[in-house]
Amino acid sequence: MGKCLHTKLDADIWPDGTATGPTGLSFAGVSAVELAARFGTPAYVLVEDDVRHRCRAYRDALADVEVAYAGKSLTCRSVLRWVAEEGLSLDVCSAGELAVARSVGFPADRILMHGNVKTPEDLKAAIAYAVPGQPAQTGVDRIVVDSLDEITQLGALARYPQRVLVRITPGVDAHTHKAITTGVDNQKFGFPLGAADEAVRAVLAQPSLRLAGLHCHIGSQVSSIAAYEEAARRMVTFMGAVRDEHGIVLRELDLGGGHVVPYLPGEPSFDLVGYAQRMRVAVNYTASVLRLPAPRLTVEPGRAVVARAGVTLYRVAAVKGSFVAVDGGMSDNMRVSLYDAKYRVRLAGREPDQSASSATPVGPASPVGPMRTVTVVGRHCEAGDVIATDVPLPADVHAGDLLAVPVTGAYHHSLASNYNQVCRPPVIGVRDGVARVLVRRETEEDLLARDVG
């Protein structure tokens, strides 16, 4: 990475291939200024090599484990092609995500469907999934069942022995934000351990279903490997109970994802190598004590694959005191409102003016230009429409400046909305000095096309 008068780039939160220079930031050899000029703002920029690098890191660390990309973090055709080419499986939650997978020929035998509520349309799409020109297989490989009603509905719809996993809440608190904690009781996901045997019996009672194994997911932004170990031990222990009660040896265990990603400098990164080693020990040891064969493992990283690969570009529309207002906001980044997420914001299109006055000086020994602390806000009619609070920006930031927000590859495009009838941004892929549109910018004609009134 090149030198910059602005604050130093932190490699943990910027994509591979990010560089700085007198004209600002560049990504994979394409300048932010060029990207904004060609594609407008706001725009999501996605560095392809960073996504592929993350896929390979998971495959290398977990060579004997199925790695299934959690598509809900970012589903578009190009990303699904990339993860397919890198050998990953795919986790989907809806008929819509399946439609995107089908459009790129994602193999049926590498797809899992789960989600706490699957509509009949979702289940029908999963059962009927097929890719023209590929070896004949009807239906996704596995469906993760989440309720007794769903088991009954799927049993009635399935036309052949559909392989299923039962989602279990293992009672492990991952100590993350309450909105993304899913491993404890009294929330909407899965069966508590105390009720899980009822779910197993319900699956076994359906002739059209085949119980393949178990699934759990303890939450998102989880940094504690010990929490994953405890969940794994509890799940394998329950597999032993299923064998003892029903005489069935379950061969598959899906441990979910949720691996922590740093959004700010200094935040913890996920110890993937340590996770891989400790999970194998926890699973294999518990299985050996119970005299079970070690199950085939699946993990489901989503955010950890695409988050750091993404950067959002905004144009400053106005500066009002300590507020810097941009041309996007909660319609392209809901995570601040949903989870009180924190972000770093950086001047992207030029170097700061070192002679500018500063309300909050950095200090005489600082190598950066004068800075001040601001709140970056969006364009929407909500007081909560905030992108980042208490962020240092150059004192001379002004209307027309280009800003970049890193770590926006996951749950930004996926959660984008049309609040205030604002059109959703494009997704621009960059690689080897070339930029191309992956998802085009939404237009007002798109909005009106759906409004048939």
URMO-V451180 format. One record per residue. RES is the residue in one letter. PHI is phi in radians with two decimals (999 if undefined). BURIAL is 1 if it has 9 or more other ideal C-beta (glycine too) atoms within 8 Angstrom, else 0. Layout:
# URMO-V451180
res:phi:burial
RES:PHI:BURIAL
RES:PHI:BURIAL
This chain:
# URMO-V451180
res:phi:burial
M:999:0
G:-1.31:0
K:-1.45:0
C:-2.64:1
L:-1.27:1
H:-1.28:1
T:-1.01:0
K:-1.10:0
L:-1.20:1
D:-1.79:0
A:-1.07:0
D:-1.24:1
I:-2.09:1
W:-2.03:1
P:-1.13:1
D:-0.95:1
G:1.49:1
T:-1.39:1
A:-2.39:0
T:-2.18:1
G:-2.97:0
P:-1.02:0
T:-1.70:0
G:1.84:1
L:-1.47:1
S:-2.45:1
F:-2.23:1
A:0.89:1
G:1.51:1
V:-2.05:1
S:-1.30:1
A:-1.06:1
V:-1.07:1
E:-1.13:1
L:-1.06:1
A:-1.15:1
A:-1.18:0
R:-1.37:0
F:-2.01:1
G:1.36:0
T:-2.33:1
P:-1.11:1
A:-2.60:1
Y:-1.54:1
V:-1.88:1
L:-2.22:1
V:-1.54:1
E:-1.04:1
D:-1.12:1
D:-1.17:1
V:-1.07:1
R:-1.11:1
H:-1.05:1
R:-1.15:1
C:-1.02:1
R:-1.19:1
A:-1.08:1
Y:-1.19:1
R:-1.13:1
D:-1.20:0
A:-1.27:1
L:-2.19:1
A:-1.07:0
D:-1.76:0
V:-2.13:1
E:-1.30:0
V:-1.86:1
A:-1.93:1
Y:-1.18:1
A:-1.39:1
G:-1.08:1
K:-1.08:1
S:-1.20:1
L:-2.94:1
T:-1.95:1
C:-2.68:1
R:-1.03:1
S:-1.11:1
V:-1.10:1
L:-1.17:1
R:-1.09:1
W:-1.02:1
V:-1.19:1
A:-1.13:1
E:-1.12:0
E:-1.50:1
G:1.56:0
L:-1.49:1
S:-1.52:1
L:-2.41:1
D:-1.90:1
V:-2.11:1
C:-2.21:1
S:-2.73:1
A:-1.11:1
G:-1.14:0
E:-1.13:1
L:-1.12:1
A:-1.10:1
V:-1.14:1
A:-1.05:1
R:-1.11:1
S:-1.14:0
V:-1.89:1
G:1.24:1
F:-1.15:1
P:-1.08:1
A:-1.08:1
D:-1.33:0
R:-2.11:1
I:-2.10:1
L:-2.02:1
M:-2.04:1
H:-2.62:1
G:2.58:1
N:-1.26:0
V:-2.34:0
K:-1.97:1
T:-1.27:0
P:-0.97:0
E:-1.14:0
D:-1.09:1
L:-1.13:1
K:-1.11:1
A:-1.12:1
A:-1.17:1
I:-1.19:1
A:-1.59:0
Y:-1.01:1
A:-2.71:1
V:-2.00:1
P:-0.99:0
G:1.52:0
Q:-1.76:1
P:-0.86:0
A:-1.04:0
Q:-2.72:0
T:-1.82:1
G:1.77:1
V:-1.19:1
D:-1.15:1
R:-2.42:1
I:-2.10:1
V:-1.59:1
V:-1.58:1
D:-2.20:1
S:-2.76:1
L:-1.14:0
D:-1.07:0
E:-1.15:1
I:-1.06:1
T:-1.11:1
Q:-1.12:1
L:-1.15:1
G:-1.05:1
A:-1.31:0
L:-1.53:1
A:-1.13:1
R:-1.76:0
Y:-2.73:0
P:-1.15:0
Q:-1.43:1
R:-1.29:1
V:-2.31:1
L:-2.03:1
V:-1.66:1
R:-1.44:1
I:-2.10:1
T:-1.61:1
P:-1.40:1
G:1.31:1
V:-1.95:1
D:-1.58:0
A:-1.49:1
H:1.02:0
T:-1.98:1
H:-0.98:0
K:-1.06:0
A:-1.30:0
I:-2.21:1
T:-1.75:1
T:-2.20:1
G:-1.74:1
V:-1.88:1
D:-1.26:0
N:1.10:0
Q:-2.44:0
K:-1.43:0
F:-1.71:1
G:1.24:1
F:-1.84:1
P:-1.02:1
L:-0.92:1
G:-1.18:0
A:-1.93:0
A:-1.18:1
D:-1.16:1
E:-1.10:1
A:-1.15:1
V:-1.06:1
R:-1.09:1
A:-1.14:1
V:-1.16:1
L:-1.12:1
A:-1.41:0
Q:-1.72:1
P:-1.06:0
S:-1.55:1
L:-2.03:1
R:-2.20:0
L:-1.32:1
A:-1.70:1
G:3.01:1
L:-2.18:1
H:-2.40:1
C:-2.58:1
H:-2.68:1
I:-1.64:1
G:2.49:1
S:-2.06:1
Q:1.02:1
V:-1.64:1
S:-1.81:0
S:-1.47:0
I:-1.20:1
A:-1.03:0
A:-1.12:1
Y:-1.13:1
E:-1.04:1
E:-1.12:1
A:-1.08:1
A:-1.09:1
R:-1.07:1
R:-1.15:1
M:-1.20:1
V:-1.16:1
T:-1.05:1
F:-1.18:1
M:-1.05:1
G:-1.11:1
A:-1.15:1
V:-1.12:1
R:-1.06:1
D:-1.16:0
E:-1.45:0
H:-2.06:0
G:1.25:0
I:-2.03:0
V:-1.72:0
L:-1.42:1
R:-1.81:0
E:-2.27:1
L:-2.41:1
D:-1.76:1
L:-1.71:1
G:1.21:1
G:-2.32:1
G:1.50:1
H:-1.17:1
V:-1.09:1
V:-2.22:1
P:-1.27:1
Y:-1.85:1
L:-2.22:1
P:-1.00:0
G:1.59:0
E:-1.27:1
P:-1.19:0
S:-1.71:0
F:-1.47:1
D:-1.48:0
L:-1.14:1
V:-1.14:0
G:-1.09:0
Y:-1.03:1
A:-1.03:1
Q:-1.19:0
R:-1.24:1
M:-1.18:1
R:-1.03:0
V:-1.10:0
A:-1.08:1
V:-1.22:1
N:-1.16:1
Y:-1.17:0
T:-1.08:1
A:-1.10:1
S:-1.16:1
V:-1.06:0
L:-1.52:1
R:1.03:0
L:-1.91:1
P:-1.20:0
A:-1.07:0
P:-1.27:1
R:-1.22:0
L:-1.74:1
T:-2.25:1
V:-2.18:1
E:-2.26:1
P:-1.30:1
G:-2.22:1
R:-0.92:1
A:-1.15:1
V:-1.56:1
V:-2.02:1
A:-1.04:1
R:-1.23:1
A:-1.25:1
G:-1.83:1
V:-2.36:1
T:-1.82:1
L:-1.77:1
Y:-2.22:1
R:-1.89:1
V:-1.19:1
A:-1.71:0
A:-2.84:0
V:-2.13:1
K:-2.22:0
G:1.08:0
S:-1.60:0
F:-1.82:1
V:-1.95:1
A:-1.73:1
V:-2.07:1
D:-1.52:0
G:-2.27:1
G:2.61:1
M:-1.18:1
S:-1.28:1
D:-2.01:1
N:-2.58:1
M:-1.51:1
R:-1.17:1
V:-1.14:1
S:-1.23:1
L:-1.33:0
Y:-2.21:0
D:0.97:0
A:-1.16:0
K:-1.97:0
Y:-2.36:1
R:-1.68:1
V:-2.15:1
R:-2.44:1
L:-1.08:1
A:-1.97:1
G:-1.87:1
R:-2.94:1
E:-1.57:1
P:-1.20:1
D:-1.38:1
Q:-1.22:0
S:-1.59:0
A:-1.20:1
S:-1.25:0
S:-2.36:1
A:-1.29:0
T:-2.30:0
P:-1.06:0
V:-1.39:1
G:2.27:0
P:-1.13:0
A:-1.62:0
S:-1.27:0
P:-1.43:0
V:-1.69:1
G:-1.28:1
P:-1.02:1
M:-2.20:1
R:-2.54:1
T:-1.59:1
V:-2.36:1
T:-1.99:1
V:-1.62:1
V:-2.11:1
G:-1.72:1
R:-1.66:1
H:-1.60:1
C:-1.45:0
E:-2.52:0
A:-1.11:0
G:-1.46:0
D:-1.38:1
V:-2.18:1
I:-1.67:1
A:-2.81:1
T:-1.91:0
D:0.90:0
V:-1.86:1
P:-1.41:1
L:-2.26:1
P:-0.98:1
A:-1.08:1
D:-1.67:1
V:-1.02:1
H:-2.64:0
A:-0.95:0
G:1.70:0
D:-1.14:1
L:-1.79:1
L:-2.02:1
A:-2.20:1
V:-2.07:1
P:-1.44:1
V:1.05:1
T:-2.10:1
G:-1.37:1
A:-1.95:1
Y:1.11:1
H:-1.90:1
H:-1.00:1
S:-1.10:1
L:-1.72:1
A:-1.08:1
S:-2.35:0
N:-1.90:1
Y:-0.95:0
N:1.09:0
Q:0.97:0
V:-1.53:1
C:-1.33:1
R:-1.28:1
P:-1.26:1
P:-1.41:1
V:-1.91:1
I:-1.95:1
G:-1.52:1
V:-2.25:1
R:-2.84:1
D:0.91:0
G:1.37:0
V:-2.08:0
A:-2.00:1
R:-2.55:0
V:-1.34:1
L:-1.64:1
V:-2.30:0
R:-1.26:0
R:-1.14:1
E:-1.21:1
T:-2.08:0
E:-1.12:0
E:-1.13:0
D:-1.09:1
L:-1.09:1
L:-1.27:0
A:-1.10:0
R:-1.50:0
D:-1.60:0
V:-1.62:0
G:-1.24:0
